[in-house]
Amino acid sequence: MKSILEKLYYGEISPCSRPTPTTERYKEASLEVEQIKKEILAKYPDSNELIERFEDANHITAACEGLQDFERGFSLGTLIMLEVMTTE
C-alpha cells in the first residue's frame, strides 16, 4: 500500500480537489445564487458580461481563500504533530 506522500507525489490525491458539498444548506444556497442571477438578468438584460466578470473574480477569490485555508490547516496539523511528539 502506498504512503500518503507517494499518493500525493503521483497525483493520486489532490489537496485542492474535493467533492462538491452535498449538505442541504449548500444546495439551498446554490439554488438561491442561481435564482438571484436570473432575477438580475431579467431586470437588467445587458448585465450578463458584468455578472460573468463578477463570477470569475469571485471564483478567483474563493480559490485564494481555499489555498490559504489549506496552508493554515497544514501548518496547524504540523504544529500539533510536533507538540504530540515532543510532549512527555
C-alpha positions in Angstrom: 0.0 0.0 0.0 1.4 3.4 -1.0 2.0 6.0 1.7 0.1 9.3 1.7 3.2 11.0 0.4 3.6 8.6 -2.5 -0.1 9.1 -3.4 0.4 12.9 -3.3 3.5 12.7 -5.4 2.0 10.6 -8.1 -1.2 12.7 -8.3 -3.5 10.0 -6.9 -4.8 12.6 -4.4 -5.0 16.3 -4.7 -5.4 18.5 -1.7 -7.2 21.2 -3.8 -9.7 18.9 -5.4 -12.6 18.0 -3.2 -16.2 16.9 -3.9 -18.9 19.5 -4.1 -20.6 19.8 -0.7 -23.9 17.9 -0.5 -25.4 19.4 2.6 -28.9 20.8 2.4 -27.6 24.3 3.3 -25.1 24.2 0.4 -27.9 23.1 -2.0 -30.2 25.8 -0.9 -27.5 28.5 -1.2 -26.6 27.3 -4.7 -30.2 27.5 -5.8 -30.5 31.0 -4.2 -27.4 32.1 -6.1 -28.9 30.9 -9.4 -32.3 32.5 -8.7 -30.7 35.8 -7.9 -28.7 35.7 -11.1 -31.8 35.0 -13.1 -33.6 37.9 -11.4 -30.7 40.3 -12.1 -30.6 39.2 -15.8 -34.4 39.7 -16.0 -34.2 43.1 -14.5 -31.0 44.2 -16.3 -30.7 42.1 -19.5 -27.5 43.9 -20.6 -25.7 42.8 -17.4 -24.6 39.3 -18.5 -21.0 40.3 -19.1 -20.8 42.1 -15.8 -22.2 39.1 -14.0 -19.7 36.8 -15.7 -16.8 39.1 -14.7 -18.2 39.1 -11.1 -18.4 35.3 -11.1 -14.9 34.9 -12.5 -13.5 37.3 -9.8 -15.5 35.5 -7.1 -14.1 32.1 -8.2 -10.5 33.5 -8.0 -11.0 34.9 -4.5 -12.6 31.6 -3.4 -9.6 29.7 -4.8 -7.2 32.0 -3.0 -9.1 31.5 0.2 -9.1 27.8 -0.3 -5.3 27.8 -0.7 -4.8 29.9 2.4 -7.1 27.6 4.4 -5.2 24.6 3.2 -1.9 26.2 4.1 -3.1 27.2 7.5 -4.6 23.8 8.2 -1.4 22.0 7.1 0.7 24.2 9.3 -1.7 23.7 12.2 -1.6 19.9 11.7 2.2 20.0 11.6 2.4 22.0 14.8 0.0 19.6 16.5 2.2 16.6 15.4 5.3 18.4 16.7 3.7 19.0 20.1 2.4 15.5 20.4 5.8 14.0 19.5 7.8 16.3 21.9 5.4 16.1 24.9 6.3 13.5 27.5 
